[in-house]
Amino acid sequence: MIRHTGLRPIASAWRWQESAACHGADSALFYAPEGEYAFARLQREERARQLCAGCPVREECAEFAMAIGDRHGMWGGTTHRERVAVLRRSRNRASTADQSGTQRPEARR
């Protein structure tokens, strides 16, 4: 099943990738091979983070992964779990802000 993300395949939407520190790098650095052991994963992820650390489009990269719901790989120096945690914190902050706002007139009765 194809999941539609609302993103249109236009060059300007992807242009940020041309400035990425990883542009042209081996994608194996960012995606776990099947059966990868935890220690090897941690080492690979650390190498990816080092490359991402100085990347001029690191934020755009991580935001892109969150926008499309990517569940695999390192994007902007973040893992899927880290991106999910960011989204949850963002939702929790928004929910807390909504709850601390003024009550609707019908709720005050």
C-alpha positions in Angstrom: 0.0 0.0 0.0 1.3 3.4 -0.9 1.1 6.1 1.8 0.6 9.6 0.5 2.6 12.2 2.4 1.3 15.3 0.7 4.8 15.9 -0.6 5.1 16.6 -4.3 8.1 15.4 -6.2 9.5 18.8 -7.2 13.2 19.5 -7.3 13.0 22.6 -5.1 11.5 20.4 -2.2 14.6 18.2 -2.3 17.3 20.8 -3.1 18.5 20.9 0.5 19.9 17.4 0.0 22.5 18.8 -2.4 24.1 20.8 0.5 24.1 17.8 2.9 27.4 16.6 4.4 26.3 13.1 3.4 25.6 13.9 -0.2 27.4 11.1 -2.1 28.2 9.1 1.0 27.5 5.4 1.3 23.9 5.0 2.5 25.0 1.9 4.5 26.3 4.4 7.1 22.7 5.5 7.8 20.7 2.3 7.4 21.1 -0.8 9.5 21.8 -4.0 7.6 19.6 -7.0 8.5 20.9 -8.8 11.6 23.1 -5.9 12.8 24.3 -6.5 16.4 23.7 -3.7 19.0 27.4 -2.8 19.4 27.9 -2.5 15.6 24.7 -0.4 15.3 25.9 2.0 18.0 29.3 2.3 16.3 27.6 2.9 12.9 25.2 5.4 14.3 28.1 7.3 16.0 29.9 7.6 12.7 26.7 8.9 11.1 26.2 11.4 13.9 29.8 12.7 13.5 29.1 13.3 9.8 25.8 14.9 10.6 27.2 17.1 13.4 28.7 19.7 11.0 26.0 19.4 8.3 24.5 22.7 7.2 21.1 21.1 6.5 20.9 18.8 9.6 17.7 20.3 10.9 16.0 20.2 7.5 17.0 16.6 7.2 15.6 15.6 10.5 12.4 17.6 9.9 12.0 15.9 6.5 12.2 12.4 8.1 9.6 13.4 10.7 7.3 15.0 8.0 7.3 11.8 5.9 7.2 9.5 8.9 10.4 7.6 7.9 10.9 4.7 10.3 14.4 3.7 9.2 17.8 5.2 9.1 19.6 8.2 10.6 18.3 11.5 9.4 19.8 14.8 10.6 21.8 12.8 13.2 18.7 11.3 14.7 17.4 7.7 14.9 13.7 6.9 14.4 13.3 6.5 18.2 14.7 9.9 18.7 12.5 11.5 16.1 9.4 9.8 17.7 10.5 11.2 21.1 10.7 14.8 19.6 7.3 14.5 18.0 5.8 13.2 21.3 7.3 16.1 23.3 6.0 18.5 20.7 2.5 17.0 20.9 2.6 17.0 24.8 3.6 20.7 24.8 0.8 21.6 22.4 -1.6 19.6 24.5 -0.5 21.2 27.7 -0.8 24.7 26.1 -4.3 23.9 25.0 -5.3 22.7 28.5 -3.9 25.8 30.2 -5.8 28.1 27.9 -9.1 29.7 28.8 -12.1 27.5 29.1 -14.9 27.6 26.6 -17.9 29.7 27.8 -20.1 26.6 27.9 -17.6 24.8 30.2 -17.7 27.6 32.8 -21.3 27.0 33.8 
